């Protein structure tokens, strides 16, 4: 078994470290993806809501055209936005996203959030976002997850996605989904860092054969999350005395320690960086934290979440 990959419950292998596309400006995205491929990244994590999928596809196309990589060597992840949760909207949304990427299929396609939003015509506004432009008022839709999941399963049947999964689901939602899923979710993607360890959720997913991917691995330093009010109330993880002391002990950076803390516990990561050196460092898994170091870092847990729509002013409570 490759040490830098996770075997999913559908038989596919997913890189343990990927490159996240959240909060990368469209003007920089194609170059960032191209450079990441040059540095060795083979997994890219995107979403409709990020607004940069077309540019990400351009970066991939350039790398393939120049012979840096073959399509089959890449693992491309995207996500279904809440405005397209109705069963008959899932496939059109996925097809639109595939066209933006310039791909025939996704390796993994996730339900982005466990909440359906009022449908927005993509010809009128795309990506739709949480609310209308200039508004913080979120309009939801009465679409149950089981209806959305049937649409997700149809993507696998149509070979538009090789695997499907979920993001931001709780134990209760995941347990319910597993009761009726014809095709089990391959991956659960969640916010996960030493301030939000979510050990019960991670443990339950692993017990059910569902792989876990972490986003916001650097806590309050992770992109837009750093702008939340709660982020200003806590010590930056990259500067935390425990993290920096462990980093010095191993001759690594704080970011490498935070990523290795996750990957040694079987949790995949999707950091992003614009610098080649940091890109290479984030891929480095040829070293080990001790069990005591892993536990000490886990003990920093405060149950503190940074990627919460409510914290950003939207009236849509999803998390406890």
N, C-alpha and C positions, 0 to 999 in steps of 0.2 A: 504493500500500500504506500503510495507516495506521501511523504511527510508534509508536503505543502499543498495537498488537496484533500477534499472531503468527498466521500462517496455518498451520493444522495439515494433516497429510497426508490428512485426510479432507475437506478443503475448508472446515472451520469456522474462524472467527476467534476466538482466545482473547486476552483482555486481557493485556497484558504485566505489569500490576500488579494483584494481587487482594488479598482480605482473608482472612487465615488464621484459622480458628476453633479451632486447637489451644490447649488450656489456658485457654479462656474458660469461666468458671463458668456453669452453667445459668441462674442467677438474673440474670446480666447479658447473656446471649447475644442475646436477642431485641432488646433496646435497642441493643446494639452493632451488630448487623446493620442495623437500621433507620437508625441514625445514619450508618453507613458508606455506605448507599445515598444518603442526603441529601448526603453529601460527594462523591459521584461514583463510588463503587465499583460495579462491575458483575459482578465475578467473586468468588465465595465458595468457599473450600476447606474442606470438612468431612470427616468420617469417622465410621463407626460407633463407633470406639474413643474418640472425643472425648466422647461421651455428651451432646451438646447439639444434636443435629440437629432435634429437635422445636422447640426454642426458636428455632433459626436460621430454621426455616420460618415461625414466628410473626412474626419480624421482617420477613421477605419479604412475607408476606401483608398485614401492616399497610401496608407501603410501596406495594404494588400497590393495595390498597383506597383509599388516599389519593391515588392517581394520581401518585405520585412516579416510578414506573417500570412498564414492562410486562414480563411474564414473558419474552417473546422478547428483551428487551434484557439479560437476565441470563445469566451463564455459571456454572452450578452444578456443582461438583466434589465427589464423595464417593469413598469407598474401601471395598473388601471386606476384612473382617477375616479373620485366619487360621483361625478356627474354622469358617468357611463355605467352605473351598476346594474341597470335593467338588463335582463338576459339578452334581449335583442340588440343592445347597444355595446355589449362586450366585444364581439367580433369586429364590428366597424371601427371601434376605437383602436383595437390591436392592429388592424390592417393599416389604419392611418399612421400609427406609430412606426410600423415596419417600413412603410414607404418613406417616412422621414429618415430612418436609419439606413435605408437602402438595403434592407435584408429580407430574406424569405421567411425567416422564423426567428423567434427568440429562444434562447437556451433556458430562460426562466422568466416567467411573467407573474407578477405579484398583485394581489389586491392591496392597494396602497394604505388605505385606512378602512376600518370596519364600520363605515358609515356612508349611506347613500345621500347624495346631494341632488337638488333639483337639476334636471337635465338642462344643459346649455348647448345650443347649436354650435359646433366647432367652426362653422363658417362665419359665425358672428363674433366669437371670442375664443381664442386658443393660445395657450392653455387656459382653461376656465377659472382656475384659482378657487379659493374658498368662498368668495363672495363677489358681487358686482364691483366693478372698478369704483374706488372711492368709498366703498361701504365695508363695514365689519359685520353686517348682519348676514348670517348663513341660513340658507333655505335648504332644508333636508327633504328627502323623498321617502315614501313608504315602500322600500324595496328590501326584502329580507336577504340575508347573506346566502341562504340556500339557493335563491334565484340567481344571484350573481355567480355562485360557484358552478351552477349548471352551465352558465355561459363560459366560464373559465375552462371547464372540462371539454367543452366543444372546441376550444382552441387546440387542445392536444389531439383530438380526433381529426381535426382539419390540418394537422401538422404545421400550425402557425406558432406553436410553442412546444418545446420539447419537455418542459416541466412547468408546473404552476405552484404557487405558494401564496403566503399572506404576509402582511406587515402590520405592526402595531396591534396585534391581537393579544388578548389576555388568555389565561389558562381556561377560563370558562368558555370563551368563544372558540378556542382551538378544540377543546373537548367536544363541544357541540358539533363543530364542523366535521370532526373525525367520525361522528356517528352516522352521517349520511353521505359522506364523500365517496363517490365511485372511484375517483382518482385522488389519493391522499395528497395533501400539501407536502411538497418536497422541502420547503424552506420557510422559516419564520424569521422575518427581519424586525429587529427591535432597537430602541435606544438602549445602549449598554456601555457602561463605563464604571469606574470605581465608586462614583457617587450614586449610581443606579445599577446595582449588580443584578437584580432580578433573578436570584439563584433558583427560586422555586419554578419560575416560568421556564428558564433555560433547562433545568433538570427535567421538567415535565415534557418539554418538546423532545429532548434527547431520548427520553424513555419511550416516546411514541414513534421514534424513528424519524423525527423531523429535524433537519439541520437548522442551526441558528446563525444568523448573520447580524453583526453589530453595526449600528451607525452611531455617530457622535462619540466615537471612541476617545476623544480628548476632552469630553465633557463641555464645560463652558467655552472652551476655545474652538469648538467645532462649528465653523461657519456661522449661519444666522442665529444659531442657538446662543451665541455670545451676546446678542442684543437683548435677551430677555432680562426682566428685572431680577429673577432669581439667580441668574448667572453672576450678577454684580455682588451678590451676597456671599459668595463662596470663593475659597482660594483657588486660583487657576491650577488645574491638575499638572500641567507641564512645569509648574514652579513649586509644586508641593514638596516639602522637605523629604518625605518618605520616597517619593518617586525619584527625585534628583539623587538621593543617596544610593538607591538601588542602581540607577543609571551609572553613577561613578564607579560603583563596585564592579560592574560588568564592562565598563568602557563603552557604554551605549548612550543614546540620547533618551530624554524623558519620553518622547513619542514612541520610540522603539520599545521601551518598557511597557507602556500602556497597551500597545498592540500585541506584544508577546504574552502579556498577562491574559488577554482574551484568547489568542490562538492556542496557547498551551492547554487551555480548558476546553478546546474543541469548538470555539466560536470563531467564525470567519469575520474578517474585517474589510472595510471599504474606505480607507482614508484617501484623501486627495492632497496633492501638493503641486505647486508650480515650478519647483526647483528640482533639477535632475538628481542632486545629491540626496535630497529628502525622499524622492521617489525610490531610489535604490535602498536607502535605509529602511523604508517602510516595508520592503519586500524581504528583509533579512530575517530568517527564522532558523538560522543554523547556530543557535545558542539557547540556553535554558535558564529560566528562573528557578530558584529552589522552591520547594513546597511551602516553606515558611514565608518566603517573599510573596508568593501568590496569595497566601492567606492574609498576610499583613495588608496587602493592597486591597483585597476584598473587604477587609474590616473598615475601610474608609466609607463604606456604603451609608448613605443618608436617605435613600429613597427619593433623591432629588432629580426631577425630570426637567429637561430644558426644551425639548421639542413638543410643546403642548399648545395647540391652537388657542386655548383660552388665555394662556400667558401672553399671546400676541394680539389679544383683543377680539378674537372671534367667539361668538356665542354658541360654541359647539363642544360641550363637554364630552370627552371620549374616555379619558383616564380618570382613575379615582383621585 
